[in-house]
């Protein structure tokens, strides 16, 4: 029984050390057009910290009026695209040659 527990612990330890994570969120200040990127990465036991660090960064900038790019309203996105802050989305339709 003790050998089985030790084996399970060893396997879990090796898997947790091999894990990796990368998080990235682009935020935009709709009024000014300023952008900021919150990103972090971690490996091994620090994989969970990458998400926590990005979440803290996002909260900090949201307090200053920044909005994650994915949560912009259609009107805000169109205004930022017109001003050249954000690129226009690529046409998802396949092209014919």
N, C-alpha and C positions, 0 to 999 in steps of 0.2 A: 504494500500500500504506500509506504513512504517513498519507494522508488518511482511509483507512478506519479505521485504529487511532485517529486523533484523533476521528473521528465516534463510534466505539463508546465511547471514554472520555467524551466529552461527554454522550452519552445516559445512560451509567451514572451519571455525576456528578449529572445532573438528577434521575434517578429516586431516587438515594440521598438527595438533599436534600429531596425531596417526601414521603418515607416518614414514618410516625409510628407510635408504639406506646404502649399504655397497659396496665399490669398492675396487678392488685389482688387481694389475698388477705386474707380475714378469718380471724383466729386466735382461739381460745377457750381459756381456762384452765378445764378441766372441773371442777376442785375448787372454785374460787371463783366461776366464772361471768364473770370479767373478759374483755372482748373488746378486740382491737386490730386495726387494719387496716394492712397493709403495701401501699403503692401508690406507683407512679412512672409518669411518662410522659416521652416523649422524641420529638423530631422530627429529621429529617435524619440526620446522622451519629450522633446520640445514641440512636437507637432500640434498639440492642442493650444499652445501659446500663440501660434501664428494667428489663429482665428480671434483670440482674445485681443491681441495687439491691434489688429485691423478694426475690430469693433470699437475699441477705445478711440482710435484715430477718427473713425467716422463720426462718433458721437461728438468729439471735440469740434470738428468742422461743421457739423450740422447746427451746432449752437451759434455759429457765425453766419448761418444762412446758406451754406453749401448743401447741395442735393446730389445724392448718388445719380450717376448718369441714367441708370435704368428707371429711375422714378421721376424724371422730368415729365412735365405735361407736354402734350403734343404742341401747344402754342410756344412753350419755352424752348423746346427742341428746335422748332422751325425758326424761331428768332435767333438762336445760337448758330444754326447752320447758315442762315442768311448773313450773319456777321462774321462767319469764317472760324468760329471757335470750335465747332464740332464738324467733322466731315459728314457729308450726306451719306446715308446708308447705301450700300451697294445694291444694285438691282438683283433680286433673287431669281429672276427668270433666266433660264439658260439661253445663251446666244447660239444662233445657228450660223454655221460657216458656209 
